[in-house]
Amino acid sequence: MTESSNAPTDRVRFASAAEEAAPARTPARNGGSDARRGQAGIVGLVLVSHSARLAGGLRELLEPLGGGLVPIATAGGSEDGTPDGGLGTSYERIEAAVTAANAGAGVLLLPDLGSSVLTARLVLADLGRDDAVLVDAPFVEGGVAAVVAASTGASLADVAAAAREARTVPKF
């Protein structure tokens, strides 16, 4: 993994191009069970958005694509006391979503824009986890690519690469 150089979150780790190009390692699984059957070893996904409704809508789109195998957590909206939260990002929601999406093979965070990136970086820096990766990818297309890759039991590096690659796929 390479490290970000942006202070104060210089401890946030991102998958390097070399790691993404490396052959996928099969994650450790409980008793040799298959990750496709929902056992430990599936990469989880966290959708970080300024809007709880936007994150929830994307989750609704992605869940069937992952065949119910991929844990998808949302961290949308701010902490303003309402159920959905106001527009903004929440450190606490991102931190809780990283924990909720962890199924044993790492967690990929997909932010929408701006402060969601900054807040997610801060959370990851504070958590100090090597198995959580913040990915610069399109929110919808990257989410689709990530959940499909994760549902096959792909490694965290491979799921991150799939999400990033979605940026280059034309819509028509």
C-alpha positions in Angstrom: 0.0 0.0 0.0 1.1 3.5 -0.6 0.5 6.4 1.8 -1.3 9.6 1.1 0.8 12.8 1.6 -2.0 15.1 2.6 -1.7 16.2 6.3 -3.2 15.6 8.7 -4.4 12.3 7.2 -1.0 11.1 6.1 -1.6 7.7 7.6 -4.5 6.8 5.2 -3.5 3.9 3.0 -4.4 3.5 -0.7 -3.8 0.5 -2.9 -0.9 1.2 -5.2 -1.1 0.4 -9.0 1.4 -2.4 -8.4 -0.8 -4.0 -5.7 -3.8 -3.7 -7.9 -2.0 -5.4 -10.7 -0.8 -8.3 -8.5 -2.6 -11.6 -8.7 -5.4 -11.8 -6.2 -4.7 -13.7 -3.0 -7.4 -15.9 -1.7 -8.6 -14.5 1.6 -8.5 -16.7 4.7 -11.9 -18.3 5.2 -13.4 -20.0 8.1 -12.8 -23.7 7.9 -12.2 -23.4 4.1 -15.7 -22.4 3.4 -16.5 -20.6 0.2 -16.8 -16.8 0.4 -19.6 -16.9 -2.2 -21.8 -18.6 0.4 -21.6 -15.5 2.7 -18.7 -16.7 4.9 -15.9 -14.4 6.1 -13.7 -13.3 3.3 -15.9 -11.0 1.3 -14.8 -7.3 0.8 -17.4 -5.0 2.3 -18.4 -1.7 0.8 -19.1 1.7 2.5 -21.0 4.4 0.5 -20.1 7.8 1.9 -22.3 10.6 0.7 -23.5 14.0 1.7 -27.1 12.6 1.5 -28.4 9.6 3.4 -31.0 9.3 0.6 -28.4 9.2 -2.1 -26.3 6.6 -0.3 -29.4 4.6 0.5 -30.6 4.7 -3.1 -27.3 3.5 -4.4 -27.3 0.7 -1.8 -30.7 -0.3 -3.0 -29.3 -0.5 -6.6 -26.2 -2.4 -5.5 -27.6 -5.1 -3.1 -29.1 -7.3 -5.8 -26.0 -7.0 -8.0 -24.0 -8.5 -5.1 -26.4 -11.4 -4.8 -26.9 -10.6 -1.1 -23.3 -11.6 -0.4 -21.6 -8.2 -0.1 -22.1 -6.2 3.1 -23.0 -2.7 2.0 -23.1 0.0 4.6 -24.1 3.6 4.1 -22.7 6.7 5.8 -24.8 9.6 4.5 -25.8 12.9 5.9 -24.7 14.8 8.9 -25.6 14.5 12.6 -28.5 17.0 12.9 -30.9 14.9 15.0 -33.1 13.8 12.1 -33.3 10.2 11.0 -31.7 10.8 7.6 -29.4 13.6 8.9 -29.1 16.9 7.1 -26.8 17.3 4.1 -23.2 16.8 5.0 -20.9 14.1 6.2 -20.5 12.5 9.6 -17.3 11.1 11.1 -19.4 8.9 13.4 -21.5 7.5 10.6 -18.5 6.7 8.5 -16.7 5.0 11.4 -19.8 2.9 12.2 -20.2 2.0 8.6 -16.6 0.7 8.3 -17.3 -1.6 11.3 -20.6 -2.7 9.9 -19.2 -3.6 6.4 -16.3 -5.6 7.7 -16.7 -9.2 6.7 -13.2 -10.3 6.9 -11.5 -9.3 3.6 -11.3 -5.6 4.1 -13.6 -2.6 3.4 -13.7 -0.3 0.4 -15.0 3.2 1.0 -16.5 5.0 -2.0 -17.1 8.7 -1.4 -19.3 11.0 -3.5 -17.3 14.2 -3.4 -15.6 17.0 -1.5 -15.9 16.8 2.3 -17.0 13.1 2.2 -13.5 12.4 1.0 -11.9 14.6 3.6 -14.0 13.1 6.4 -13.4 9.5 5.3 -9.7 10.2 5.2 -9.8 11.4 8.7 -11.7 8.4 9.9 -9.3 6.0 8.2 -6.3 7.8 9.6 -7.7 7.6 13.1 -8.7 4.0 12.8 -5.2 3.1 11.4 -6.6 0.0 9.5 -4.6 -1.5 6.7 -7.7 -3.4 5.5 -9.8 -0.3 4.7 -9.2 1.6 1.4 -10.6 4.9 0.2 -11.1 4.7 -3.6 -11.2 7.6 -6.1 -13.9 6.3 -8.4 -17.3 7.4 -9.8 -19.9 6.9 -7.1 -22.5 4.9 -9.0 -20.4 3.2 -11.7 -17.6 2.5 -9.2 -20.1 1.1 -6.7 -21.5 -1.3 -9.4 -18.0 -2.5 -10.4 -16.9 -2.9 -6.8 -20.0 -4.9 -5.6 -19.8 -7.2 -8.6 -16.1 -7.8 -8.0 -16.6 -8.3 -4.3 -19.4 -10.8 -4.9 -16.9 -13.1 -6.7 -14.6 -13.2 -3.6 -12.0 -10.9 -5.2 -9.3 -9.3 -3.0 -9.6 -5.8 -1.6 -7.0 -4.6 -4.2 -8.9 -6.2 -7.0 -12.2 -4.7 -5.9 -10.5 -1.3 -5.6 -9.1 -1.7 -9.1 -12.5 -2.6 -10.5 -14.1 0.5 -8.9 -11.3 2.8 -10.3 -11.6 1.2 -13.8 -15.3 2.1 -14.0 -14.1 5.7 -14.6 -12.9 4.7 -18.1 -16.0 2.7 -19.2 -18.1 4.8 -21.6 -21.8 4.8 -21.0 -22.6 4.6 -24.7 
